[in-house]
Structure formats: structure tokens, C-alpha cells
Amino acid sequence: MTDFRQQALDYHAKPVPGKICIELTKPADSAKDLALAYSPGVAEPVREIAADPDAAYLYTGKGNSVAVISNGTAILGLGDLGPLASKPVMEGKALLFKRFAGLDAVDIQVRHRTTNEFIDTVANIADTFGGINLEDIKAPECFEIEQQLIKRCNVPVFHDDQHGTAIVTAAGMLNALEIQGKQLGQVTIVCMGAGAAAVACMELLVKCGAQRERIYMLDRQGVIHTRRDELPAHKELFANNTDKRTLDDVMSGADVFVGVSGPDVLPAETLALMAPNPVVFACSNPDPEIKPELAHQVRDDLIMATGRSDYPNQVNNVLCFPFIFRGALDVRARVINDEMKIAAVDAIRQISKEPVPDEVLRASDIGSLTFGKQYIIPKPMDPRLCQRVAKAVAQAALDSGASQFEQLPPHYQ
């Protein structure tokens, strides 16, 4: 572990600090180049944009840009370490946007005293970018922040910790249930954790067909039920009218466990209580709610996913967020709505069921992959994701009226 820590530090520090930089897209080698790039030539696009703000998409990089913004209140699994400490993570998101979707992303860390100050800051700079990706903001503030910014901004706003996690989870879950011979609308789901990711995952599963009354959500006090006092609004959504109070109570006969909480909180004896052919998504990172080796010893009939790359079935947001934005920006969507999220779920699901390209096998250092218990979701390096997911999202934006275009751009047709 010490060696890996040093490797990680060296990766971020050498040969130059950080993971992203700015590169030129136009020549700047002659006096004429400079005259066109800046004064006096730059005045011409300035006049065009002043007359028609949409001209910014023609004459600047706005349409291919995303701001990755955080206040550092929920950094990975490390907690509230402040805005500046979140910068390596936000640079990492920017790297992924560029690597997987060709989008130019800029990381922005905001220091503020109140939630409204953060909202005002982001709203006031939003027009600079084609989209806003919120990241590592703690609950419950993240819910209000996203809702208010969606109302105030003219570009799509997306909190990836909520919706990116939810989309990838839903895609993998639907495939796992299909393999296990179960229907989403008929299963009992236990969700360990009640933060932003947990709530978004369960909400999207409900939109995909899960029954809210068959979902049991737990926080540090146990099962969230209707007779608990002073529940915050995001927990009230999943307050179940039940006499069950403990993890063992709700896991008895449950079909699905989704963990977005912390390491080693699912005991082996509790896993044994689940119904035949269960599905377990233990997504706490880096240490899951139950170790896969232990889970498979207890249940040889389960399908398991984690957030880790060194086990099968990694629930990884990179399968989603770069392509959600790619599709949204390509049709100049005003928002990222439920129709676009569900389209992404369906596209990701379908890719898993198709033959896996050799380049993906090589990149994953795996001899073969076939849709089944060990492969319910695509690998992050799958080149099909960008075209397929982005196109599905773009088409859903058109169909739902979220786009400012009437048809897909030529490269999708």
C-alpha cells in the first residue's frame, strides 16, 4: 500500500503538477494570427455574440466545455476536507471528460459560507460553459443546490454523485435481475445508506419500475420508517410503513442489497438471510460493504457488483457522465431530464449483451467476457459507450423537448 501511495503521488506531481492543461486550437505563429486571435480581429465575434448569444456556440469553445464544480464537503469517502483538497478529484473528472468524450472540462473549487452563496457563484458563471457537473457535495445541501441551479442556469446541470451513480447502478441492476430471473417491479430492495447516491439510485429504480413500498432504506439509526421523528425531506421519500427496524429484519427474504454506505457493514450471516438468487451491489469504495470473496463463500447463487476495478461488475460512473454530457451538449439540451437518464440506462444495458471487442478484452487483461453473472455491465474502456450512450441521450433530449435542435447532428445519423 505504501508503494501505491507513492505511485499515486508521483503520478499527480510528475513530470508536471496536475492532470490537465490548456492547449491551443488555432495557430498563433505570426503577426496575422495574433491579430485574428486577439485585437483587432476578436472584435468581430464579440459583436456577433452581443447581437445573438447563441453565436457563442459558433465562435467560442462554450459548446464543448463543462465546468466540474465542488465545495469539497463530501470528497470521495474522505468527507469534508474543504474546496482545495477536492481539486485532484475535480481534475480527475476533467481528465475523464476529455479521455472518454472529448469534452474540455475545467475544475472549479468554491469557498462559501452559505448554500445560497454557492448557488449564486455557480449560477453567475454558468453561461461560460456548455454544462455544469457538480461533484462531491454533501447531502442534504446537494439536493437544494442542484434543484436551484437547474432552475437558474441556461445550460444542463448534473450532480454526478447522485445521477451518474444511479444510472450505472440501474443498468447493472436490471441486467442482474434479468439473469437471476426476477422482475424489478416484484423484488424487495434493501438500501444501506441514505445520502445523495442512495436516494438518487432508489429514485431512478422507482422510475424504472421498482415499487417504492418494497424498498427499505437504512441510515445509522436503522430502518427509515414512517414513525421516526424529524426526518429530512430526502429520507421521508423512503420512509417505509413497517415494523421492521434492523438490517436483519429487512434482509430476511430480500432479493436485492444496494450498499452506498461504508466498509464491512453487511455481515455474512445477514447475507445468508436473503432470498434465492440475490443481487448484491456493495459499492462503498475502496472497501465494500462485504468483501466479494466472503459473499461468494456464503452464497453461491448471487450476482455481485462493487465499485472496485479489481473485481467483476464494477459500478463506475465513467460509464455514464462523459456521455450524458456529450449527448446533451451535442443537441444543446437545456436540462438533463429523466428521459435522458433512462435512455442512458437502456443504452448501457444493451452494450453488455453484445460481443465484447478484442480491444476491450486487451485493455481489461481478460481472455473473454460474455453477458452473465460475471459481466452485467460494460467495461470503462469500451469504445462503444461514447457513440451509443451519447446518441441515446441526444435522441431522448430531442424527443422530450429538452433540446434546442429539431434533429440529431450529422455525426449521429
C-alpha positions in Angstrom: 0.0 0.0 0.0 2.9 2.3 0.7 4.3 1.8 -2.8 0.9 2.5 -4.3 0.5 5.7 -2.3 3.9 6.9 -3.6 3.0 5.9 -7.1 -0.3 7.9 -6.8 1.6 11.0 -5.5 4.2 10.7 -8.2 1.5 10.3 -10.9 0.0 13.6 -9.8 3.2 15.5 -9.3 5.4 14.4 -12.3 6.6 15.4 -14.9 4.4 18.5 -14.2 1.9 19.0 -11.4 -1.7 18.1 -12.0 -3.6 16.1 -14.7 -4.9 18.7 -17.1 -3.7 21.7 -19.1 -4.9 24.1 -21.8 -3.9 23.7 -25.4 -4.4 26.0 -28.4 -6.9 25.1 -31.2 -5.8 27.8 -33.6 -2.4 28.9 -35.0 -0.6 31.6 -33.1 2.7 31.8 -35.1 2.5 35.1 -37.0 1.5 38.7 -36.5 -1.6 38.0 -38.6 -2.5 35.0 -36.4 -2.3 37.2 -33.3 -4.3 39.9 -35.0 -7.1 37.4 -35.7 -6.9 35.8 -32.3 -6.9 39.0 -30.3 -7.1 42.6 -31.2 -8.4 43.7 -33.6 -9.9 40.5 -35.1 -11.5 39.3 -31.8 -13.9 42.2 -32.0 -15.9 40.6 -34.8 -17.1 37.5 -32.9 -17.7 39.8 -29.9 -20.2 41.8 -32.0 -21.8 38.7 -33.3 -22.3 37.3 -29.8 -23.6 40.6 -28.4 -26.2 40.5 -31.2 -27.1 36.8 -30.7 -25.8 35.0 -27.6 -26.2 31.6 -29.4 -23.3 32.7 -31.6 -21.1 31.9 -28.7 -21.5 28.2 -29.7 -20.1 29.0 -33.1 -17.2 31.3 -32.2 -16.0 30.0 -28.8 -15.4 26.7 -27.1 -18.5 27.0 -25.0 -20.4 24.2 -26.7 -17.7 21.6 -25.9 -16.9 22.7 -22.3 -18.0 21.5 -18.9 -17.3 23.0 -15.5 -16.6 20.5 -12.8 -17.5 22.2 -9.6 -17.2 21.3 -5.9 -17.2 22.8 -2.4 -15.3 19.8 -1.0 -17.9 18.8 1.5 -18.0 15.1 0.5 -14.8 14.2 -1.2 -14.8 10.5 -2.2 -15.1 8.5 1.0 -12.9 11.1 2.9 -15.6 13.5 3.9 -15.5 17.3 4.3 -11.9 18.3 3.7 -12.6 21.7 2.0 -12.6 23.0 -1.5 -8.9 23.0 -2.3 -8.5 19.4 -1.2 -11.1 18.4 -3.8 -9.0 19.8 -6.7 -7.2 16.5 -7.5 -10.6 14.8 -7.8 -12.1 17.5 -9.9 -9.0 17.5 -12.2 -9.6 13.7 -12.4 -13.1 14.2 -13.6 -11.9 16.7 -16.2 -9.4 14.1 -17.4 -12.2 11.6 -17.8 -14.4 14.0 -19.7 -11.5 14.6 -22.2 -10.3 11.0 -22.4 -13.7 9.4 -22.9 -15.9 12.0 -24.6 -13.5 14.6 -26.0 -15.0 17.4 -23.8 -13.0 20.2 -22.4 -13.6 20.4 -18.7 -12.3 22.9 -16.2 -12.3 22.3 -12.4 -13.6 24.9 -10.1 -13.5 24.9 -6.3 -15.9 27.2 -4.5 -15.4 28.5 -0.9 -18.6 29.8 0.6 -20.4 30.5 3.9 -23.9 29.5 2.9 -25.6 27.2 0.4 -27.1 30.3 -1.3 -23.6 31.8 -1.8 -22.5 28.6 -3.6 -25.6 28.6 -5.7 -25.1 32.3 -6.6 -21.5 31.7 -7.5 -22.2 28.8 -9.9 -25.3 30.5 -11.4 -23.3 33.6 -12.1 -20.5 31.8 -14.1 -22.7 29.1 -15.7 -23.1 30.8 -19.1 -19.3 30.5 -19.6 -19.7 26.8 -20.1 -21.8 24.3 -22.1 -22.7 22.3 -18.9 -22.2 22.1 -15.2 -21.1 18.9 -13.5 -21.5 19.2 -9.7 -19.3 16.8 -7.6 -18.5 15.8 -4.0 -21.2 18.0 -2.3 -22.7 16.5 0.8 -26.4 15.8 1.4 -28.8 17.3 2.1 -27.4 20.5 0.7 -26.6 18.9 -2.7 -30.3 18.4 -3.4 -31.2 22.0 -3.0 -28.1 23.2 -4.8 -28.8 21.1 -7.9 -32.6 21.9 -7.9 -31.9 25.7 -7.7 -29.2 25.6 -10.3 -31.3 23.7 -12.7 -33.9 26.5 -12.4 -31.4 29.3 -12.7 -29.0 28.1 -15.4 -29.5 28.1 -19.1 -27.2 25.1 -19.5 -27.6 21.5 -18.2 -26.7 20.9 -14.6 -25.9 17.4 -13.4 -24.8 16.2 -9.9 -22.8 13.1 -10.9 -22.7 11.6 -7.3 -26.4 11.4 -7.5 -27.4 10.7 -11.1 -24.3 9.1 -12.6 -24.2 6.6 -9.8 -27.9 6.0 -10.2 -27.8 5.4 -14.0 -24.9 2.9 -13.8 -26.5 1.1 -10.8 -29.8 0.9 -12.6 -28.2 -0.5 -15.8 -26.3 -3.2 -13.9 -29.3 -4.0 -11.6 -31.7 -4.5 -14.5 -29.3 -6.8 -16.2 -28.5 -8.7 -13.0 -32.2 -9.3 -12.2 -32.8 -10.5 -15.8 -30.0 -13.1 -15.4 -31.5 -14.1 -12.0 -34.9 -14.5 -13.5 -36.5 -11.7 -11.5 -38.6 -8.6 -12.3 -37.7 -5.1 -10.9 -41.3 -4.5 -10.0 -41.6 -7.6 -7.9 -38.4 -7.6 -5.9 -37.7 -6.4 -2.4 -34.8 -4.0 -2.2 -32.6 -3.1 0.8 -30.6 0.1 0.5 -27.8 0.6 3.1 -27.1 4.3 3.1 -29.4 7.4 2.8 -27.2 10.0 1.2 -27.2 11.6 -2.2 -26.2 8.5 -4.1 -28.6 6.2 -2.2 -31.6 8.5 -2.7 -30.8 9.0 -6.4 -30.3 5.3 -7.0 -33.6 4.4 -5.4 -35.5 7.2 -7.2 -34.2 6.1 -10.6 -35.0 2.4 -9.8 -38.6 3.5 -9.0 -38.8 5.4 -12.3 -37.6 2.1 -14.0 -40.3 0.1 -12.3 -39.4 -0.7 -8.7 -42.2 -0.4 -6.1 -41.4 2.2 -3.5 -43.2 0.3 -0.8 -40.8 -2.7 -1.4 -37.7 -0.5 -0.8 -36.2 -0.5 2.7 -33.6 2.3 3.3 -31.3 2.3 6.3 -29.2 5.0 7.9 -27.1 5.0 11.0 -30.2 4.7 13.2 -31.5 1.7 11.3 -34.6 1.3 9.0 -36.1 4.6 7.9 -39.8 4.2 8.8 -42.8 6.4 9.0 -42.9 6.6 12.8 -39.4 8.2 13.0 -39.5 11.9 14.0 -37.9 14.8 12.2 -36.8 13.0 9.1 -35.2 15.3 6.5 -37.1 15.6 3.2 -34.8 13.3 1.2 -35.3 10.5 3.8 -39.0 11.0 4.0 -39.2 9.9 0.4 -38.3 6.3 1.5 -39.8 6.1 5.0 -41.5 2.7 4.9 -44.7 1.9 6.8 -43.2 -1.1 8.5 -42.5 -2.7 11.9 -39.0 -3.8 10.7 -36.2 -1.9 12.4 -32.9 -3.7 11.8 -30.8 -4.8 8.9 -31.5 -8.4 9.7 -35.3 -7.7 9.7 -35.3 -6.2 6.2 -32.7 -8.6 4.7 -34.7 -11.7 5.5 -36.1 -12.8 2.1 -34.8 -9.7 0.3 -33.9 -10.0 -3.4 -31.5 -7.0 -3.7 -29.0 -5.3 -1.5 -27.5 -1.9 -2.6 -24.8 -0.6 -0.4 -23.6 3.1 -0.6 -22.6 3.4 3.0 -19.3 2.1 4.4 -16.9 -0.9 4.6 -17.9 -4.3 6.1 -21.4 -3.3 7.3 -23.0 -6.4 5.8 -22.3 -9.5 7.9 -22.0 -12.8 6.3 -24.8 -14.2 8.4 -27.1 -11.4 7.3 -26.3 -12.0 3.6 -27.4 -15.6 4.2 -30.9 -14.4 5.0 -31.6 -13.2 1.5 -34.0 -14.9 -1.0 -32.6 -17.4 -3.5 -30.6 -15.9 -6.4 -29.9 -12.5 -4.7 -28.3 -9.4 -6.2 -25.7 -7.6 -4.1 -24.3 -4.2 -5.1 -21.7 -3.4 -2.4 -20.5 0.0 -3.8 -18.6 1.5 -0.8 -15.2 2.5 -2.1 -12.4 1.4 -1.7 -13.7 -1.2 0.8 -17.2 -2.6 0.0 -20.0 -3.4 2.5 -19.0 -7.1 2.2 -15.9 -8.5 0.6 -16.7 -10.4 -2.6 -14.7 -13.4 -1.5 -16.7 -13.7 1.7 -20.0 -13.1 -0.1 -19.4 -15.9 -2.6 -18.5 -18.3 0.2 -21.8 -17.6 1.8 -24.0 -17.6 -1.3 -23.0 -19.4 -4.5 -26.2 -18.2 -6.2 -25.7 -14.4 -6.0 -24.6 -11.8 -8.5 -22.3 -9.3 -7.0 -21.0 -5.8 -8.1 -18.7 -3.4 -6.3 -17.1 0.0 -7.0 -13.7 -1.5 -7.5 -11.9 -2.2 -10.7 -10.2 -5.4 -9.4 -13.4 -7.3 -9.2 -16.0 -8.2 -11.9 -19.0 -5.9 -12.4 -17.6 -2.5 -11.4 -20.2 0.2 -10.9 -18.2 3.1 -12.3 -19.7 6.5 -13.1 -17.3 6.9 -16.0 -19.7 4.6 -17.9 -22.1 7.4 -17.9 -21.3 11.0 -17.1 -19.0 11.8 -20.0 -21.5 10.5 -22.5 -24.5 12.1 -20.8 -22.8 15.5 -21.3 -21.6 14.6 -24.8 -25.2 13.9 -25.9 -26.7 16.8 -24.0 -24.2 19.3 -25.4 -24.4 18.0 -28.9 -28.1 18.9 -29.2 -27.7 21.9 -26.9 -30.1 20.5 -24.2 -31.3 22.9 -21.6 -31.5 20.2 -18.9 -30.7 16.6 -18.3 -34.1 15.1 -17.6 -35.4 11.7 -16.6 -36.0 10.6 -20.2 -32.3 11.2 -21.0 -31.2 9.3 -17.9 -33.4 6.3 -18.7 -32.1 6.4 -22.3 -28.6 6.1 -20.9 -29.6 3.2 -18.7 -31.0 1.3 -21.7 -28.0 2.0 -23.9 -25.5 0.8 -21.3 -27.6 -2.3 -20.6 -27.7 -3.3 -24.3 -23.9 -2.9 -24.8 -23.4 -5.5 -22.1 -25.4 -8.1 -24.0 -23.3 -7.8 -27.2 -20.0 -9.4 -28.2 -17.1 -7.6 -26.5 -14.5 -6.1 -28.8 -10.9 -7.5 -28.6 -9.5 -4.1 -27.7 -11.7 -4.1 -24.5 -10.5 -7.6 -23.6 -6.9 -6.5 -24.0 -7.4 -3.3 -22.0 -9.1 -5.2 -19.2 -6.5 -8.0 -19.4 -9.3 -10.6 -19.7 -9.4 -13.5 -22.1 -13.2 -13.4 -22.7 -16.4 -11.8 -21.5 -19.9 -12.9 -22.0 -23.1 -11.5 -20.6 -23.8 -13.3 -17.4 -23.1 -13.2 -13.6 -19.5 -12.0 -14.0 -20.3 -9.4 -16.7 -23.5 -7.4 -16.2 -22.2 -4.0 -17.2 -19.6 -2.8 -19.8 -16.0 -2.1 -19.0 -15.0 1.6 -18.8 -12.6 1.3 -21.8 -15.3 0.1 -24.1 -15.3 2.5 -27.1 -18.9 1.8 -28.0 -20.1 3.7 -24.9 -19.5 7.2 -26.3 -21.3 6.9 -29.5 -24.2 4.7 -28.2 -24.9 6.3 -24.9 -24.4 9.9 -26.2 -26.7 9.2 -29.2 -29.4 7.7 -27.0 -29.2 10.7 -24.6 -29.3 13.2 -27.5 -32.3 11.5 -29.1 -34.1 11.4 -25.8 -33.4 15.2 -25.4 -35.0 15.7 -28.8 -38.0 13.5 -28.1 -38.7 15.1 -24.7 -38.4 18.7 -25.9 -35.2 19.3 -23.8 -33.1 20.1 -26.9 -32.9 23.4 -28.8 -32.4 21.4 -32.0 -35.0 19.6 -34.1 -32.8 16.7 -35.3 -29.6 14.9 -34.4 -26.3 16.4 -35.6 -24.9 14.7 -38.7 -22.3 12.6 -36.9 -25.1 10.7 -35.1 -27.1 10.0 -38.2 
